[in-house]
């Protein structure tokens, strides 16, 4: 039975999370354990960094979805949106008539409650922007709670229960659960919102861009009149739905024709210097170790929202300079034999394009291999076949893995790695397709040289490619020649 009164759950009771290794679910697991609950969970394919975070918290991960995972009977089950109604564990849940709810509902009722909810939403940049906003709030002393779809290095974990009156959360537009088909952010009580962008994504639940815009329209309608909206003023789709926001404080940010504008970019290996103005008045210079224009957009959004909230800009400036970024976002995971290996979460064509450009600019003069695994529900489908051609066109050498698990996707709707490679080569690019991680590791082990850069992009475990590649590249040069 769906439970609506979540206030009845008490410390010491057992809560079971189905799909516990999802970025938000693993964070919720930590929040609940911190509140004194006994937490268990199940997942089909646990992988770092969330599986590692759960292990450090002492939370048991039951591998695979099975009816026996619900024995002994938990006091409450929280069902992740990765779980379908036909899932064997979900079937058992419904059969036993246990109390259950969704992650967003639990967050809204148990954690956010009546606090000031700061929601970062949009197709791109949510995790980095949310992490930076949480770091700023921490440094100005408001003791925020937060839930982030990644692990910010300044905190070393993706969640924290609030001690003060602010909760900062990544507002995902993906649906809530099989029994609640609305965007997650509908449950997050948004009062102060950053909206970064609107593009088509999540082809498994949204039919077209109009359906996506309709979801974000609902978010704008939820912001109370005394709240705050900071929106990307250079995104035409946001402008098309802006009238649905009735909030009084409605400010844009961007490169031009925006209330908050960033200017005078100076990018280097150390990071980026830039200045920000508000309605033509300079707010001064800022520095971040992040690179890439999209990251400066994210930083400008945070500066703008903090300014609107009345938080001191000097503290914002210092926080931005000491922000260490997020795991799996342009993260250097090793430099064996002088070869820099970088992990990134990019999977949407826009994110892929911007990430490749940022890395090639940062490491100008060095060869960059861009490795990609189509793994998200949308990237495994054909809908972005042409968009990926444009995304990879500027890459120096492109390595594309076969798409992950396309069994349930109609053969006519499947993304083709080989077709993309053929089109890239015809366009003058240097590209190859590979059967999977092992084949890519073998190839890079033979051709990568000291001072090269390897950028790996996937939103999943990619069959353990990260450690496999580090191990392979760490072998002696004599061994490499021998192979």
C-alpha positions as a Markdown table, in Angstrom:
| # | Residue | x | y | z |
|---|---|---|---|---|
| 1 | Unk | 0.0 | 0.0 | 0.0 |
| 2 | Unk | 1.2 | 3.5 | -0.8 |
| 3 | Unk | 1.9 | 5.4 | 2.4 |
| 4 | Unk | 1.2 | 9.1 | 2.5 |
| 5 | Unk | 1.8 | 9.8 | 6.2 |
| 6 | Unk | 5.5 | 9.3 | 6.4 |
| 7 | Unk | 5.6 | 10.8 | 9.9 |
| 8 | Unk | 4.8 | 7.4 | 11.4 |
| 9 | Unk | 8.2 | 5.9 | 10.6 |
| 10 | Unk | 10.5 | 6.1 | 13.7 |
| 11 | Unk | 14.2 | 5.7 | 14.6 |
| 12 | Unk | 15.1 | 2.0 | 14.9 |
| 13 | Unk | 12.7 | 0.9 | 12.3 |
| 14 | Unk | 13.9 | -0.8 | 9.1 |
| 15 | Unk | 13.6 | 0.9 | 5.7 |
| 16 | Unk | 14.5 | -1.0 | 2.5 |
| 17 | Unk | 15.5 | 0.8 | -0.7 |
| 18 | Unk | 14.9 | -0.8 | -4.1 |
| 19 | Unk | 17.5 | 0.5 | -6.5 |
| 20 | Unk | 19.8 | 1.7 | -3.7 |
| 21 | Unk | 22.9 | 2.4 | -5.8 |
| 22 | Unk | 21.3 | 5.2 | -7.8 |
| 23 | Unk | 22.9 | 8.5 | -7.1 |
| 24 | Unk | 19.9 | 10.0 | -5.3 |
| 25 | Unk | 18.9 | 6.7 | -3.6 |
| 26 | Unk | 22.3 | 6.1 | -2.1 |
| 27 | Unk | 22.2 | 9.6 | -0.8 |
| 28 | Unk | 18.8 | 9.1 | 0.7 |
| 29 | Unk | 20.0 | 5.9 | 2.3 |
| 30 | Unk | 22.7 | 7.9 | 4.1 |
| 31 | Unk | 20.2 | 10.6 | 5.2 |
| 32 | Unk | 17.9 | 7.9 | 6.7 |
| 33 | Unk | 20.7 | 6.1 | 8.5 |
| 34 | Unk | 21.8 | 9.4 | 9.9 |
| 35 | Unk | 18.3 | 9.8 | 11.3 |
| 36 | Unk | 18.6 | 6.5 | 13.2 |
| 37 | Unk | 16.8 | 4.2 | 10.8 |
| 38 | Unk | 18.1 | 0.7 | 9.9 |
| 39 | Unk | 18.7 | 0.8 | 6.2 |
| 40 | Unk | 19.1 | -2.0 | 3.7 |
| 41 | Unk | 18.8 | -2.0 | -0.1 |
| 42 | Unk | 18.9 | -4.0 | -3.3 |
| 43 | Unk | 20.4 | -3.2 | -6.7 |
| 44 | Unk | 21.1 | -5.1 | -9.9 |
| 45 | Unk | 24.5 | -3.7 | -10.7 |
| 46 | Unk | 26.3 | -1.8 | -7.9 |
| 47 | Unk | 29.3 | 0.3 | -9.0 |
| 48 | Unk | 31.3 | 3.1 | -7.6 |
| 49 | Unk | 31.2 | 5.8 | -6.4 |
| 50 | Unk | 27.8 | 5.2 | -4.8 |
| 51 | Unk | 28.4 | 1.5 | -4.0 |
| 52 | Unk | 31.6 | 2.6 | -2.2 |
| 53 | Unk | 29.8 | 5.3 | -0.3 |
| 54 | Unk | 27.2 | 2.8 | 0.9 |
| 55 | Unk | 29.9 | 0.3 | 2.0 |
| 56 | Unk | 31.6 | 3.1 | 4.0 |
| 57 | Unk | 28.3 | 3.8 | 5.7 |
| 58 | Unk | 27.9 | 0.1 | 6.6 |
| 59 | Unk | 24.7 | -0.2 | 4.6 |
| 60 | Unk | 24.1 | -3.7 | 3.2 |
| 61 | Unk | 23.6 | -4.0 | -0.6 |
| 62 | Unk | 21.7 | -7.0 | -1.7 |
| 63 | Unk | 22.8 | -7.8 | -5.2 |
| 64 | Unk | 19.9 | -8.5 | -7.6 |
| 65 | Unk | 16.2 | -8.0 | -7.2 |
| 66 | Unk | 14.6 | -11.0 | -5.4 |
| 67 | Unk | 11.4 | -11.5 | -3.4 |
| 68 | Unk | 13.4 | -12.8 | -0.5 |
| 69 | Unk | 15.1 | -9.4 | -0.1 |
| 70 | Unk | 11.8 | -8.4 | 1.6 |
| 71 | Unk | 12.2 | -11.1 | 4.3 |
| 72 | Unk | 12.2 | -10.2 | 7.1 |
| 73 | Unk | 9.6 | -7.7 | 6.4 |
| 74 | Unk | 10.8 | -4.1 | 6.5 |
| 75 | Unk | 8.7 | -1.4 | 8.1 |
| 76 | Unk | 8.7 | 0.7 | 4.9 |
| 77 | Unk | 10.0 | 0.2 | 1.3 |
| 78 | Unk | 11.2 | 3.1 | -0.8 |
| 79 | Unk | 11.0 | 2.3 | -4.5 |
| 80 | Unk | 13.5 | 3.9 | -6.9 |
| 81 | Unk | 12.4 | 5.0 | -10.4 |
| 82 | Unk | 14.6 | 2.3 | -12.0 |
| 83 | Unk | 12.1 | -0.3 | -10.7 |
| 84 | Unk | 9.3 | -1.3 | -13.0 |
| 85 | Unk | 6.0 | -2.7 | -11.7 |
| 86 | Unk | 7.0 | -6.1 | -13.2 |
| 87 | Unk | 10.2 | -6.3 | -11.3 |
| 88 | Unk | 10.2 | -9.5 | -9.2 |
| 89 | Unk | 10.9 | -7.6 | -5.9 |
| 90 | Unk | 8.2 | -5.0 | -6.7 |
| 91 | Unk | 5.8 | -7.8 | -7.5 |
| 92 | Unk | 6.4 | -9.3 | -4.1 |
| 93 | Unk | 6.1 | -5.9 | -2.5 |
| 94 | Unk | 2.6 | -5.4 | -4.0 |
| 95 | Unk | 1.6 | -9.0 | -3.2 |
| 96 | Unk | 2.5 | -8.6 | 0.5 |
| 97 | Unk | 0.7 | -5.2 | 0.7 |
| 98 | Unk | 3.7 | -3.6 | 2.5 |
| 99 | Unk | 3.8 | 0.2 | 3.0 |
| 100 | Unk | 5.9 | 1.8 | 0.3 |
| 101 | Unk | 6.7 | 5.3 | -1.1 |
| 102 | Unk | 9.0 | 7.0 | -3.5 |
| 103 | Unk | 12.4 | 8.7 | -3.0 |
| 104 | Unk | 11.1 | 12.2 | -3.8 |
| 105 | Unk | 8.1 | 11.8 | -1.5 |
| 106 | Unk | 10.3 | 10.6 | 1.4 |
| 107 | Unk | 12.7 | 13.5 | 0.8 |
| 108 | Unk | 10.0 | 16.1 | 0.7 |
| 109 | Unk | 8.3 | 14.9 | 3.9 |
| 110 | Unk | 11.1 | 13.6 | 6.0 |
| 111 | Unk | 14.1 | 15.8 | 5.1 |
| 112 | Unk | 13.1 | 19.1 | 3.4 |
| 113 | Unk | 9.9 | 19.5 | 5.5 |
| 114 | Unk | 9.2 | 23.2 | 5.9 |
| 115 | Unk | 12.8 | 24.4 | 5.2 |
| 116 | Unk | 13.9 | 26.8 | 2.5 |
| 117 | Unk | 14.3 | 24.5 | -0.4 |
| 118 | Unk | 16.9 | 25.5 | -3.0 |
| 119 | Unk | 16.4 | 23.4 | -6.2 |
| 120 | Unk | 18.9 | 23.2 | -9.0 |
| 121 | Unk | 17.2 | 21.9 | -12.2 |
| 122 | Unk | 17.7 | 21.7 | -15.9 |
| 123 | Unk | 19.0 | 19.2 | -18.5 |
| 124 | Unk | 22.7 | 20.0 | -17.9 |
| 125 | Unk | 25.0 | 21.1 | -15.0 |
| 126 | Unk | 22.8 | 20.2 | -12.1 |
| 127 | Unk | 25.3 | 18.2 | -10.1 |
| 128 | Unk | 28.2 | 20.7 | -10.4 |
| 129 | Unk | 25.9 | 23.6 | -9.7 |
| 130 | Unk | 24.2 | 22.0 | -6.7 |
| 131 | Unk | 27.6 | 21.0 | -5.2 |
| 132 | Unk | 29.0 | 24.5 | -5.6 |
| 133 | Unk | 25.8 | 26.0 | -4.1 |
| 134 | Unk | 26.1 | 23.7 | -1.1 |
| 135 | Unk | 29.8 | 24.6 | -0.6 |
| 136 | Unk | 29.0 | 28.3 | -0.6 |
| 137 | Unk | 26.1 | 27.8 | 1.9 |
| 138 | Unk | 28.4 | 25.8 | 4.1 |
| 139 | Unk | 31.1 | 28.5 | 4.1 |
| 140 | Unk | 28.7 | 31.3 | 5.0 |
| 141 | Unk | 27.6 | 29.4 | 8.0 |
| 142 | Unk | 23.9 | 28.4 | 7.3 |
| 143 | Unk | 24.6 | 24.7 | 8.0 |
| 144 | Unk | 22.7 | 23.5 | 5.0 |
| 145 | Unk | 21.4 | 20.0 | 4.3 |
| 146 | Unk | 21.9 | 18.7 | 0.8 |
| 147 | Unk | 21.3 | 15.9 | -1.6 |
| 148 | Unk | 23.5 | 15.8 | -4.8 |
| 149 | Unk | 23.5 | 13.4 | -7.7 |
| 150 | Unk | 27.3 | 12.9 | -7.3 |
| 151 | Unk | 30.0 | 13.1 | -4.7 |
| 152 | Unk | 31.4 | 16.7 | -4.2 |
| 153 | Unk | 35.0 | 16.5 | -3.2 |
| 154 | Unk | 34.6 | 19.3 | -0.6 |
| 155 | Unk | 32.3 | 17.1 | 1.4 |
| 156 | Unk | 33.3 | 13.6 | 0.3 |
| 157 | Unk | 29.7 | 12.4 | 0.4 |
| 158 | Unk | 26.6 | 13.2 | -1.6 |
| 159 | Unk | 24.2 | 14.0 | 1.3 |
| 160 | Unk | 23.8 | 15.7 | 4.7 |
| 161 | Unk | 20.9 | 16.2 | 6.9 |
| 162 | Unk | 20.2 | 19.9 | 7.6 |
| 163 | Unk | 21.1 | 21.7 | 10.9 |
| 164 | Unk | 19.8 | 25.0 | 9.7 |
| 165 | Unk | 16.9 | 26.2 | 7.6 |
| 166 | Unk | 18.2 | 25.5 | 4.1 |
| 167 | Unk | 18.1 | 22.3 | 2.1 |
| 168 | Unk | 19.9 | 22.2 | -1.3 |
| 169 | Unk | 18.9 | 19.5 | -3.8 |
| 170 | Unk | 19.4 | 18.5 | -7.4 |
| 171 | Unk | 16.0 | 18.7 | -9.0 |
| 172 | Unk | 15.7 | 15.9 | -11.6 |
| 173 | Unk | 13.0 | 15.9 | -14.2 |
| 174 | Unk | 13.0 | 12.1 | -14.4 |
| 175 | Unk | 9.8 | 10.5 | -13.2 |
| 176 | Unk | 9.3 | 9.7 | -9.6 |
| 177 | Unk | 8.3 | 6.0 | -9.6 |
| 178 | Unk | 6.2 | 3.5 | -11.5 |
| 179 | Unk | 3.2 | 4.5 | -9.2 |
| 180 | Unk | 3.8 | 8.2 | -9.4 |
| 181 | Unk | 4.6 | 9.4 | -13.0 |
| 182 | Unk | 5.5 | 13.0 | -12.3 |
| 183 | Unk | 9.0 | 14.7 | -12.3 |
| 184 | Unk | 10.9 | 14.2 | -9.0 |
| 185 | Unk | 11.2 | 17.9 | -8.4 |
| 186 | Unk | 7.4 | 18.1 | -7.9 |
| 187 | Unk | 8.0 | 16.7 | -4.4 |
| 188 | Unk | 10.9 | 19.0 | -3.4 |
| 189 | Unk | 8.9 | 22.1 | -2.4 |
| 190 | Unk | 11.0 | 24.4 | -4.5 |
| 191 | Unk | 11.3 | 28.0 | -3.2 |
| 192 | Unk | 14.6 | 29.2 | -4.7 |
| 193 | Unk | 15.3 | 27.7 | -8.2 |
| 194 | Unk | 18.2 | 27.7 | -10.6 |
| 195 | Unk | 17.1 | 26.5 | -14.1 |
| 196 | Unk | 20.2 | 25.8 | -16.2 |
| 197 | Unk | 18.8 | 24.6 | -19.6 |
| 198 | Unk | 16.1 | 22.7 | -21.4 |
| 199 | Unk | 16.9 | 20.1 | -24.0 |
| 200 | Unk | 15.4 | 16.8 | -25.0 |
| 201 | Unk | 16.5 | 13.9 | -22.9 |
| 202 | Unk | 15.1 | 10.8 | -21.2 |
| 203 | Unk | 13.5 | 9.4 | -24.4 |
| 204 | Unk | 12.2 | 6.5 | -22.4 |
| 205 | Unk | 9.7 | 8.7 | -20.6 |
| 206 | Unk | 9.3 | 11.9 | -22.7 |
| 207 | Unk | 7.9 | 11.7 | -26.2 |
| 208 | Unk | 9.4 | 15.0 | -27.5 |
| 209 | Unk | 10.8 | 18.3 | -26.5 |
| 210 | Unk | 7.3 | 19.7 | -25.8 |
| 211 | Unk | 6.7 | 17.1 | -23.1 |
| 212 | Unk | 10.1 | 18.1 | -21.5 |
| 213 | Unk | 9.1 | 21.7 | -21.6 |
| 214 | Unk | 5.8 | 20.9 | -20.0 |
| 215 | Unk | 7.6 | 19.2 | -17.1 |
| 216 | Unk | 9.7 | 22.3 | -16.4 |
| 217 | Unk | 6.7 | 24.5 | -16.8 |
| 218 | Unk | 5.3 | 22.6 | -13.8 |
| 219 | Unk | 8.4 | 23.4 | -11.8 |
| 220 | Unk | 8.1 | 27.2 | -12.6 |
| 221 | Unk | 4.5 | 27.1 | -11.5 |
| 222 | Unk | 5.5 | 25.6 | -8.1 |
| 223 | Unk | 7.8 | 28.5 | -7.1 |
| 224 | Unk | 6.0 | 30.6 | -4.6 |
| 225 | Unk | 5.6 | 34.4 | -5.3 |
| 226 | Unk | 8.1 | 35.2 | -2.5 |
| 227 | Unk | 10.7 | 32.8 | -3.9 |
| 228 | Unk | 13.5 | 33.2 | -6.4 |
| 229 | Unk | 14.2 | 32.1 | -10.0 |
| 230 | Unk | 17.6 | 32.3 | -11.6 |
| 231 | Unk | 17.3 | 31.1 | -15.2 |
| 232 | Unk | 19.6 | 30.7 | -18.2 |
| 233 | Unk | 18.8 | 33.8 | -20.2 |
| 234 | Unk | 20.4 | 32.4 | -23.3 |
| 235 | Unk | 18.2 | 29.3 | -23.5 |
| 236 | Unk | 15.3 | 30.0 | -25.9 |
| 237 | Unk | 13.2 | 27.1 | -24.5 |
| 238 | Unk | 13.3 | 28.5 | -21.0 |
| 239 | Unk | 12.2 | 31.9 | -22.3 |
| 240 | Unk | 9.2 | 30.2 | -24.0 |
| 241 | Unk | 7.8 | 29.0 | -20.7 |
| 242 | Unk | 9.0 | 31.8 | -18.4 |
| 243 | Unk | 5.6 | 33.4 | -18.2 |
| 244 | Unk | 4.4 | 30.4 | -16.1 |
| 245 | Unk | 6.6 | 31.5 | -13.2 |
| 246 | Unk | 4.7 | 33.9 | -11.0 |
| 247 | Unk | 7.6 | 34.5 | -8.6 |
| 248 | Unk | 8.5 | 38.2 | -8.2 |
| 249 | Unk | 12.3 | 37.7 | -8.1 |
| 250 | Unk | 13.0 | 36.4 | -11.6 |
| 251 | Unk | 16.6 | 37.0 | -12.8 |
| 252 | Unk | 18.5 | 35.7 | -15.8 |
| 253 | Unk | 22.2 | 34.8 | -16.1 |
| 254 | Unk | 24.4 | 34.2 | -19.1 |
| 255 | Unk | 26.8 | 35.6 | -21.6 |
| 256 | Unk | 24.7 | 38.4 | -23.1 |
| 257 | Unk | 21.4 | 40.2 | -22.6 |
| 258 | Unk | 21.1 | 38.8 | -19.1 |
| 259 | Unk | 20.8 | 40.3 | -15.6 |
| 260 | Unk | 23.9 | 38.5 | -14.4 |
| 261 | Unk | 26.6 | 38.4 | -17.1 |
| 262 | Unk | 30.0 | 36.7 | -17.0 |
| 263 | Unk | 32.8 | 38.4 | -19.0 |
| 264 | Unk | 36.5 | 38.5 | -19.5 |
| 265 | Unk | 37.2 | 34.8 | -19.4 |
| 266 | Unk | 40.9 | 33.9 | -18.9 |
| 267 | Unk | 41.2 | 30.1 | -19.0 |
| 268 | Unk | 44.4 | 28.2 | -18.1 |
| 269 | Unk | 45.5 | 24.8 | -16.8 |
| 270 | Unk | 45.0 | 26.1 | -13.3 |
| 271 | Unk | 41.4 | 27.2 | -13.9 |
| 272 | Unk | 39.4 | 30.2 | -15.0 |
| 273 | Unk | 39.3 | 33.9 | -14.0 |
| 274 | Unk | 36.2 | 35.8 | -15.0 |
| 275 | Unk | 34.2 | 38.8 | -13.9 |
| 276 | Unk | 30.4 | 39.1 | -13.3 |
| 277 | Unk | 28.2 | 42.1 | -13.6 |
| 278 | Unk | 24.6 | 42.6 | -12.3 |
| 279 | Unk | 22.4 | 44.8 | -14.4 |
| 280 | Unk | 25.6 | 46.4 | -15.7 |
| 281 | Unk | 27.2 | 46.9 | -12.3 |
| 282 | Unk | 30.4 | 45.0 | -11.7 |
| 283 | Unk | 30.4 | 42.4 | -8.9 |
| 284 | Unk | 34.1 | 41.9 | -9.3 |
| 285 | Unk | 36.4 | 39.1 | -10.4 |
| 286 | Unk | 36.1 | 35.5 | -9.5 |
| 287 | Unk | 38.3 | 32.4 | -9.9 |
| 288 | Unk | 37.5 | 28.7 | -10.1 |
| 289 | Unk | 39.6 | 25.7 | -10.9 |
| 290 | Unk | 36.9 | 24.5 | -13.2 |
| 291 | Unk | 37.3 | 25.0 | -17.0 |
| 292 | Unk | 34.8 | 25.1 | -19.8 |
| 293 | Unk | 32.2 | 27.8 | -20.6 |
| 294 | Unk | 29.4 | 25.7 | -19.3 |
| 295 | Unk | 31.1 | 25.5 | -15.9 |
| 296 | Unk | 31.4 | 29.3 | -15.8 |
| 297 | Unk | 27.7 | 29.5 | -16.6 |
| 298 | Unk | 27.1 | 27.2 | -13.6 |
| 299 | Unk | 29.2 | 29.4 | -11.4 |
| 300 | Unk | 27.5 | 32.5 | -12.6 |
| 301 | Unk | 24.1 | 31.0 | -11.7 |
| 302 | Unk | 25.3 | 30.3 | -8.1 |
| 303 | Unk | 26.7 | 33.8 | -7.8 |
| 304 | Unk | 23.4 | 35.3 | -9.0 |
| 305 | Unk | 21.3 | 33.2 | -6.6 |
| 306 | Unk | 23.5 | 33.9 | -3.6 |
| 307 | Unk | 23.4 | 37.6 | -4.4 |
| 308 | Unk | 19.6 | 37.5 | -4.6 |
| 309 | Unk | 19.5 | 35.7 | -1.2 |
| 310 | Unk | 21.7 | 38.4 | 0.3 |
| 311 | Unk | 24.6 | 36.1 | 1.0 |
| 312 | Unk | 28.0 | 38.0 | 1.2 |
| 313 | Unk | 29.7 | 37.9 | -2.2 |
| 314 | Unk | 33.2 | 37.9 | -0.6 |
| 315 | Unk | 32.3 | 34.5 | 1.0 |
| 316 | Unk | 30.9 | 33.4 | -2.4 |
| 317 | Unk | 34.2 | 34.4 | -4.1 |
| 318 | Unk | 36.3 | 32.5 | -1.5 |
| 319 | Unk | 34.0 | 29.4 | -1.8 |
| 320 | Unk | 34.3 | 29.4 | -5.6 |
| 321 | Unk | 38.1 | 29.6 | -5.4 |
| 322 | Unk | 38.2 | 26.6 | -3.0 |
| 323 | Unk | 35.6 | 24.5 | -4.7 |
| 324 | Unk | 37.2 | 21.1 | -5.7 |
| 325 | Unk | 34.6 | 19.9 | -8.1 |
| 326 | Unk | 32.7 | 16.6 | -8.2 |
| 327 | Unk | 33.8 | 13.1 | -8.6 |
| 328 | Unk | 33.2 | 11.8 | -12.2 |
| 329 | Unk | 33.1 | 15.4 | -13.6 |
| 330 | Unk | 36.4 | 16.0 | -15.4 |
| 331 | Unk | 38.1 | 14.1 | -12.6 |
| 332 | Unk | 41.7 | 13.0 | -13.0 |
| 333 | Unk | 41.8 | 9.4 | -11.8 |
| 334 | Unk | 45.4 | 8.7 | -12.5 |
| 335 | Unk | 48.5 | 9.6 | -14.6 |
| 336 | Unk | 50.4 | 6.4 | -15.2 |
| 337 | Unk | 53.6 | 6.9 | -17.2 |
| 338 | Unk | 52.6 | 10.5 | -17.7 |
| 339 | Unk | 49.3 | 9.7 | -19.4 |
| 340 | Unk | 46.5 | 11.7 | -17.9 |
| 341 | Unk | 43.3 | 9.7 | -17.5 |
| 342 | Unk | 40.1 | 11.7 | -16.9 |
| 343 | Unk | 36.6 | 10.4 | -15.9 |
| 344 | Unk | 33.5 | 12.3 | -16.8 |
| 345 | Unk | 29.7 | 11.6 | -16.6 |
| 346 | Unk | 28.9 | 13.2 | -19.9 |
| 347 | Unk | 26.3 | 11.3 | -22.0 |
| 348 | Unk | 24.0 | 13.8 | -23.6 |
| 349 | Unk | 25.4 | 15.1 | -27.0 |
| 350 | Unk | 25.6 | 18.7 | -25.7 |
| 351 | Unk | 27.5 | 17.5 | -22.6 |
| 352 | Unk | 29.8 | 15.4 | -24.7 |
| 353 | Unk | 30.6 | 18.2 | -27.1 |
| 354 | Unk | 31.2 | 20.7 | -24.3 |
| 355 | Unk | 33.4 | 18.3 | -22.3 |
| 356 | Unk | 35.6 | 17.4 | -25.2 |
| 357 | Unk | 36.0 | 21.0 | -26.1 |
| 358 | Unk | 36.9 | 21.9 | -22.5 |
| 359 | Unk | 39.4 | 19.1 | -22.1 |
| 360 | Unk | 41.1 | 19.8 | -25.4 |
| 361 | Unk | 41.3 | 23.5 | -24.6 |
| 362 | Unk | 42.7 | 22.8 | -21.1 |
| 363 | Unk | 45.3 | 20.4 | -22.5 |
| 364 | Unk | 46.2 | 22.3 | -25.6 |
| 365 | Unk | 49.2 | 20.8 | -27.4 |
| 366 | Unk | 48.5 | 17.3 | -26.0 |
| 367 | Unk | 46.7 | 14.5 | -27.8 |
| 368 | Unk | 43.3 | 13.7 | -26.4 |
| 369 | Unk | 41.6 | 10.4 | -26.8 |
| 370 | Unk | 37.8 | 10.7 | -26.2 |
| 371 | Unk | 36.3 | 7.4 | -25.2 |
| 372 | Unk | 32.5 | 7.1 | -25.0 |
| 373 | Unk | 30.1 | 4.4 | -23.8 |
| 374 | Unk | 26.4 | 5.0 | -24.8 |
| 375 | Unk | 24.7 | 3.8 | -21.6 |
| 376 | Unk | 21.9 | 6.1 | -20.6 |
| 377 | Unk | 18.3 | 5.2 | -21.7 |
| 378 | Unk | 18.4 | 7.9 | -24.3 |
| 379 | Unk | 22.0 | 7.5 | -25.6 |
| 380 | Unk | 21.3 | 3.8 | -26.4 |
| 381 | Unk | 18.5 | 4.9 | -28.7 |
| 382 | Unk | 18.8 | 6.2 | -32.2 |
| 383 | Unk | 17.2 | 9.5 | -31.5 |
| 384 | Unk | 20.6 | 11.3 | -31.0 |
| 385 | Unk | 22.4 | 9.4 | -33.8 |
| 386 | Unk | 23.0 | 12.6 | -35.8 |
| 387 | Unk | 23.5 | 14.8 | -32.8 |
| 388 | Unk | 26.4 | 12.6 | -31.6 |
| 389 | Unk | 28.1 | 13.1 | -35.0 |
| 390 | Unk | 28.2 | 16.9 | -34.3 |
| 391 | Unk | 29.2 | 16.3 | -30.7 |
| 392 | Unk | 32.3 | 14.3 | -31.6 |
| 393 | Unk | 33.2 | 16.1 | -34.8 |
| 394 | Unk | 35.8 | 18.3 | -33.1 |
| 395 | Unk | 37.5 | 15.4 | -31.2 |
| 396 | Unk | 41.1 | 14.5 | -32.0 |
| 397 | Unk | 40.6 | 10.7 | -31.8 |
| 398 | Unk | 37.3 | 9.1 | -30.9 |
| 399 | Unk | 36.8 | 5.7 | -29.4 |
| 400 | Unk | 33.1 | 4.5 | -29.3 |
| 401 | Unk | 32.0 | 1.4 | -27.4 |
| 402 | Unk | 29.0 | -0.6 | -28.5 |
| 403 | Unk | 25.9 | 0.6 | -26.6 |
| 404 | Unk | 25.2 | -1.0 | -23.3 |
| 405 | Unk | 22.3 | -3.5 | -23.1 |
| 406 | Unk | 20.0 | -2.7 | -26.0 |
| 407 | Unk | 18.0 | -6.0 | -25.7 |
| 408 | Unk | 14.8 | -4.3 | -24.7 |
| 409 | Unk | 15.1 | -1.6 | -27.4 |
| 410 | Unk | 13.5 | -2.2 | -30.8 |
| 411 | Unk | 16.2 | -3.0 | -33.4 |
| 412 | Unk | 15.0 | -0.1 | -35.5 |
| 413 | Unk | 15.4 | 2.3 | -32.6 |
| 414 | Unk | 18.9 | 1.3 | -31.5 |
| 415 | Unk | 21.9 | 3.6 | -31.5 |
| 416 | Unk | 24.7 | 2.3 | -33.8 |
| 417 | Unk | 28.3 | 2.9 | -32.7 |
| 418 | Unk | 29.5 | 1.6 | -36.1 |
| 419 | Unk | 27.3 | 4.0 | -38.1 |
| 420 | Unk | 28.6 | 6.9 | -36.0 |
| 421 | Unk | 32.2 | 6.0 | -36.6 |
| 422 | Unk | 31.5 | 5.6 | -40.3 |
| 423 | Unk | 30.0 | 9.1 | -40.5 |
| 424 | Unk | 32.8 | 10.6 | -38.4 |
| 425 | Unk | 35.4 | 9.1 | -40.7 |
| 426 | Unk | 33.5 | 10.3 | -43.8 |
| 427 | Unk | 33.5 | 13.8 | -42.2 |
| 428 | Unk | 37.3 | 13.6 | -41.9 |
| 429 | Unk | 37.5 | 12.5 | -38.3 |
| 430 | Unk | 39.7 | 9.9 | -36.6 |
| 431 | Unk | 37.3 | 7.4 | -35.0 |
| 432 | Unk | 36.9 | 3.7 | -34.2 |
| 433 | Unk | 34.3 | 1.5 | -32.6 |
| 434 | Unk | 35.0 | -1.3 | -30.1 |
| 435 | Unk | 33.1 | -4.2 | -28.7 |
| 436 | Unk | 33.6 | -3.0 | -25.1 |
| 437 | Unk | 35.9 | -1.9 | -22.3 |
| 438 | Unk | 38.5 | -4.7 | -22.7 |
| 439 | Unk | 39.0 | -4.0 | -26.4 |
| 440 | Unk | 39.4 | -0.2 | -25.7 |
| 441 | Unk | 41.9 | -0.9 | -22.9 |
| 442 | Unk | 43.9 | -3.2 | -25.1 |
| 443 | Unk | 44.1 | -0.6 | -27.9 |
| 444 | Unk | 45.0 | 2.3 | -25.6 |
| 445 | Unk | 47.6 | 0.2 | -23.9 |
| 446 | Unk | 49.4 | -0.1 | -27.2 |
| 447 | Unk | 49.0 | 3.4 | -28.7 |
| 448 | Unk | 48.8 | 5.9 | -25.7 |
| 449 | Unk | 52.1 | 7.7 | -25.1 |
| 450 | Unk | 53.4 | 9.8 | -22.2 |
| 451 | Unk | 51.8 | 13.3 | -22.2 |
| 452 | Unk | 48.6 | 12.0 | -23.9 |
| 453 | Unk | 45.2 | 12.6 | -22.3 |
| 454 | Unk | 42.4 | 9.9 | -22.2 |
| 455 | Unk | 38.9 | 11.3 | -21.5 |
| 456 | Unk | 36.4 | 8.5 | -20.6 |
| 457 | Unk | 32.7 | 9.4 | -20.7 |
| 458 | Unk | 30.0 | 7.2 | -19.3 |
| 459 | Unk | 27.1 | 7.5 | -16.9 |
| 460 | Unk | 27.7 | 4.0 | -15.6 |
| 461 | Unk | 30.4 | 1.5 | -14.6 |
| 462 | Unk | 31.6 | 0.9 | -18.2 |
| 463 | Unk | 32.6 | -2.7 | -17.2 |
| 464 | Unk | 35.3 | -1.5 | -14.9 |
| 465 | Unk | 37.3 | 0.3 | -17.6 |
| 466 | Unk | 38.8 | 2.9 | -15.2 |
| 467 | Unk | 40.9 | 0.5 | -13.1 |
| 468 | Unk | 41.5 | -1.8 | -16.0 |
| 469 | Unk | 43.0 | 1.1 | -18.0 |
| 470 | Unk | 45.1 | 2.4 | -15.2 |
| 471 | Unk | 46.5 | -1.1 | -14.6 |
| 472 | Unk | 47.3 | -1.5 | -18.3 |
| 473 | Unk | 49.0 | 1.8 | -18.7 |
| 474 | Unk | 51.0 | 1.3 | -15.5 |
| 475 | Unk | 52.8 | -1.7 | -17.1 |
| 476 | Unk | 56.4 | -1.1 | -18.1 |
| 477 | Unk | 57.3 | 0.2 | -21.5 |
| 478 | Unk | 59.2 | -3.0 | -22.2 |
| 479 | Unk | 56.0 | -5.0 | -21.5 |
| 480 | Unk | 54.0 | -2.7 | -23.8 |
| 481 | Unk | 56.4 | -3.1 | -26.6 |
| 482 | Unk | 56.3 | -6.9 | -26.2 |
| 483 | Unk | 52.6 | -6.9 | -26.6 |
